[in-house]
Amino acid sequence: MKTNGWKIVQIVQLVLFVCFSVFLFLRPVDGHGAVQTPEVKLISFAIWTIFYLGVLVVEWLVYAIVRHSKK
């Protein structure tokens, strides 16, 4: 039952990642007023992806440690 909660959290995170990625690609101007060119959009997406992957790595490490300690 506990892994179902973990899966739900992962699905919610994936949905948030996709929604924010779409937002990054669809916005014409960023918060500073700079026009978003395709290159800038890709850089923003790369930074967002690296951050998201870092969060996933930490979560999976915690999951592995918790799972290992229960055995």
Backbone as JSON Lines, residues from 0, in Angstrom:
{"i":0,"aa":"M","n":[0.81,-1.19,0.0],"ca":[0.0,0.0,0.0],"c":[0.86,1.26,0.0]}
{"i":1,"aa":"K","n":[2.0,1.21,0.67],"ca":[2.87,2.38,0.74],"c":[3.46,2.73,-0.62]}
{"i":2,"aa":"T","n":[3.73,1.73,-1.45],"ca":[4.29,2.03,-2.77],"c":[3.27,2.71,-3.66]}
{"i":3,"aa":"N","n":[1.98,2.5,-3.41],"ca":[0.97,3.2,-4.2],"c":[1.05,4.7,-3.96]}
{"i":4,"aa":"G","n":[1.29,5.1,-2.72],"ca":[1.47,6.52,-2.42],"c":[2.69,7.09,-3.11]}
{"i":5,"aa":"W","n":[3.76,6.29,-3.14],"ca":[4.99,6.72,-3.8],"c":[4.74,6.89,-5.3]}
{"i":6,"aa":"K","n":[4.01,5.97,-5.9],"ca":[3.71,6.06,-7.33],"c":[2.83,7.27,-7.63]}
{"i":7,"aa":"I","n":[1.88,7.56,-6.76],"ca":[1.02,8.72,-6.96],"c":[1.84,10.01,-6.92]}
{"i":8,"aa":"V","n":[2.77,10.09,-5.99],"ca":[3.64,11.27,-5.9],"c":[4.47,11.41,-7.17]}
{"i":9,"aa":"Q","n":[5.0,10.3,-7.68],"ca":[5.79,10.34,-8.9],"c":[4.96,10.79,-10.1]}
{"i":10,"aa":"I","n":[3.72,10.32,-10.18],"ca":[2.84,10.72,-11.28],"c":[2.51,12.2,-11.19]}
{"i":11,"aa":"V","n":[2.23,12.69,-9.98],"ca":[1.95,14.12,-9.8],"c":[3.16,14.95,-10.19]}
{"i":12,"aa":"Q","n":[4.36,14.51,-9.8],"ca":[5.57,15.23,-10.17],"c":[5.77,15.24,-11.68]}
{"i":13,"aa":"L","n":[5.49,14.12,-12.34],"ca":[5.63,14.06,-13.78],"c":[4.66,15.01,-14.47]}
{"i":14,"aa":"V","n":[3.42,15.06,-13.98],"ca":[2.43,15.97,-14.55],"c":[2.88,17.42,-14.36]}
{"i":15,"aa":"L","n":[3.38,17.75,-13.17],"ca":[3.88,19.11,-12.92],"c":[5.07,19.43,-13.82]}
{"i":16,"aa":"F","n":[5.96,18.47,-14.01],"ca":[7.11,18.67,-14.89],"c":[6.66,18.96,-16.31]}
{"i":17,"aa":"V","n":[5.72,18.17,-16.81],"ca":[5.23,18.37,-18.18],"c":[4.52,19.71,-18.31]}
{"i":18,"aa":"C","n":[3.68,20.05,-17.34],"ca":[2.95,21.33,-17.39],"c":[3.92,22.52,-17.37]}
{"i":19,"aa":"F","n":[4.92,22.47,-16.5],"ca":[5.88,23.57,-16.43],"c":[6.74,23.62,-17.69]}
{"i":20,"aa":"S","n":[7.05,22.46,-18.27],"ca":[7.82,22.44,-19.51],"c":[7.03,23.07,-20.65]}
{"i":21,"aa":"V","n":[5.75,22.76,-20.72],"ca":[4.89,23.37,-21.75],"c":[4.84,24.88,-21.53]}
{"i":22,"aa":"F","n":[4.72,25.3,-20.27],"ca":[4.72,26.73,-19.96],"c":[6.0,27.39,-20.44]}
{"i":23,"aa":"L","n":[7.15,26.74,-20.2],"ca":[8.43,27.32,-20.63],"c":[8.5,27.49,-22.15]}
{"i":24,"aa":"F","n":[7.91,26.55,-22.88],"ca":[7.97,26.63,-24.33],"c":[6.93,27.57,-24.93]}
{"i":25,"aa":"L","n":[5.84,27.81,-24.23],"ca":[4.76,28.63,-24.8],"c":[4.84,30.11,-24.43]}
{"i":26,"aa":"R","n":[5.58,30.45,-23.4],"ca":[5.62,31.86,-23.01],"c":[6.46,32.66,-23.99]}
{"i":27,"aa":"P","n":[5.94,33.79,-24.45],"ca":[6.69,34.59,-25.43],"c":[7.76,35.47,-24.77]}
{"i":28,"aa":"V","n":[7.53,35.85,-23.5],"ca":[8.44,36.75,-22.79],"c":[8.64,36.21,-21.38]}
{"i":29,"aa":"D","n":[9.88,36.25,-20.88],"ca":[10.11,35.76,-19.52],"c":[9.83,36.85,-18.49]}
{"i":30,"aa":"G","n":[10.11,36.58,-17.25],"ca":[9.8,37.5,-16.16],"c":[10.57,38.81,-16.21]}
{"i":31,"aa":"H","n":[11.7,38.83,-16.88],"ca":[12.5,40.05,-17.0],"c":[12.13,40.86,-18.23]}
{"i":32,"aa":"G","n":[11.22,40.36,-19.04],"ca":[10.81,41.06,-20.24],"c":[11.62,40.7,-21.47]}
{"i":33,"aa":"A","n":[12.5,39.72,-21.36],"ca":[13.31,39.29,-22.5],"c":[12.49,38.37,-23.39]}
{"i":34,"aa":"V","n":[12.59,38.59,-24.69],"ca":[11.88,37.75,-25.65],"c":[12.51,36.37,-25.66]}
{"i":35,"aa":"Q","n":[11.67,35.34,-25.67],"ca":[12.13,33.96,-25.62],"c":[12.38,33.42,-27.03]}
{"i":36,"aa":"T","n":[13.64,33.32,-27.4],"ca":[14.01,32.72,-28.68],"c":[14.06,31.21,-28.49]}
{"i":37,"aa":"P","n":[14.09,30.45,-29.59],"ca":[14.18,28.99,-29.44],"c":[15.41,28.54,-28.64]}
{"i":38,"aa":"E","n":[16.52,29.24,-28.8],"ca":[17.73,28.87,-28.06],"c":[17.54,29.08,-26.56]}
{"i":39,"aa":"V","n":[16.94,30.21,-26.2],"ca":[16.71,30.51,-24.78],"c":[15.7,29.52,-24.19]}
{"i":40,"aa":"K","n":[14.71,29.14,-24.98],"ca":[13.73,28.16,-24.51],"c":[14.4,26.82,-24.23]}
{"i":41,"aa":"L","n":[15.31,26.41,-25.1],"ca":[16.02,25.14,-24.89],"c":[16.93,25.2,-23.67]}
{"i":42,"aa":"I","n":[17.57,26.34,-23.46],"ca":[18.42,26.49,-22.27],"c":[17.56,26.42,-21.01]}
{"i":43,"aa":"S","n":[16.43,27.11,-21.02],"ca":[15.52,27.06,-19.86],"c":[15.03,25.65,-19.61]}
{"i":44,"aa":"F","n":[14.7,24.94,-20.69],"ca":[14.24,23.56,-20.55],"c":[15.35,22.66,-20.03]}
{"i":45,"aa":"A","n":[16.57,22.87,-20.49],"ca":[17.7,22.05,-20.02],"c":[17.94,22.27,-18.53]}
{"i":46,"aa":"I","n":[17.89,23.51,-18.08],"ca":[18.08,23.81,-16.66],"c":[16.96,23.18,-15.84]}
{"i":47,"aa":"W","n":[15.73,23.31,-16.32],"ca":[14.57,22.72,-15.63],"c":[14.7,21.2,-15.56]}
{"i":48,"aa":"T","n":[15.15,20.57,-16.65],"ca":[15.3,19.12,-16.68],"c":[16.39,18.65,-15.72]}
{"i":49,"aa":"I","n":[17.51,19.36,-15.68],"ca":[18.59,19.0,-14.76],"c":[18.12,19.11,-13.31]}
{"i":50,"aa":"F","n":[17.37,20.15,-13.0],"ca":[16.83,20.3,-11.65],"c":[15.89,19.15,-11.32]}
{"i":51,"aa":"Y","n":[15.0,18.83,-12.25],"ca":[14.03,17.75,-12.03],"c":[14.74,16.41,-11.86]}
{"i":52,"aa":"L","n":[15.75,16.14,-12.67],"ca":[16.49,14.89,-12.54],"c":[17.21,14.82,-11.19]}
{"i":53,"aa":"G","n":[17.72,15.95,-10.71],"ca":[18.35,15.97,-9.39],"c":[17.36,15.62,-8.29]}
{"i":54,"aa":"V","n":[16.15,16.16,-8.4],"ca":[15.1,15.83,-7.43],"c":[14.77,14.34,-7.5]}
{"i":55,"aa":"L","n":[14.66,13.8,-8.71],"ca":[14.36,12.37,-8.86],"c":[15.46,11.49,-8.28]}
{"i":56,"aa":"V","n":[16.71,11.87,-8.48],"ca":[17.82,11.08,-7.94],"c":[17.75,11.05,-6.42]}
{"i":57,"aa":"V","n":[17.52,12.2,-5.8],"ca":[17.42,12.25,-4.34],"c":[16.24,11.4,-3.86]}
{"i":58,"aa":"E","n":[15.11,11.5,-4.54],"ca":[13.94,10.71,-4.14],"c":[14.19,9.21,-4.27]}
{"i":59,"aa":"W","n":[14.8,8.8,-5.35],"ca":[15.06,7.38,-5.53],"c":[16.11,6.87,-4.55]}
{"i":60,"aa":"L","n":[17.07,7.71,-4.17],"ca":[18.03,7.31,-3.14],"c":[17.32,7.11,-1.8]}
{"i":61,"aa":"V","n":[16.44,8.03,-1.45],"ca":[15.68,7.88,-0.21],"c":[14.82,6.63,-0.27]}
{"i":62,"aa":"Y","n":[14.17,6.41,-1.4],"ca":[13.33,5.22,-1.58],"c":[14.15,3.94,-1.42]}
{"i":63,"aa":"A","n":[15.35,3.92,-2.02],"ca":[16.2,2.73,-1.94],"c":[16.68,2.5,-0.5]}
{"i":64,"aa":"I","n":[17.03,3.57,0.19],"ca":[17.5,3.43,1.57],"c":[16.37,2.94,2.47]}
{"i":65,"aa":"V","n":[15.19,3.51,2.31],"ca":[14.05,3.09,3.13],"c":[13.69,1.64,2.82]}
{"i":66,"aa":"R","n":[13.68,1.29,1.57],"ca":[13.35,-0.08,1.17],"c":[14.38,-1.07,1.69]}
{"i":67,"aa":"H","n":[15.66,-0.69,1.62],"ca":[16.73,-1.57,2.09],"c":[16.68,-1.73,3.61]}
{"i":68,"aa":"S","n":[16.35,-0.67,4.32],"ca":[16.33,-0.75,5.79],"c":[15.15,-1.57,6.3]}
{"i":69,"aa":"K","n":[14.11,-1.74,5.51],"ca":[12.96,-2.53,5.93],"c":[13.19,-4.03,5.74]}
{"i":70,"aa":"K","n":[14.2,-4.41,4.99],"ca":[14.47,-5.84,4.75],"c":[15.17,-6.49,5.9]}
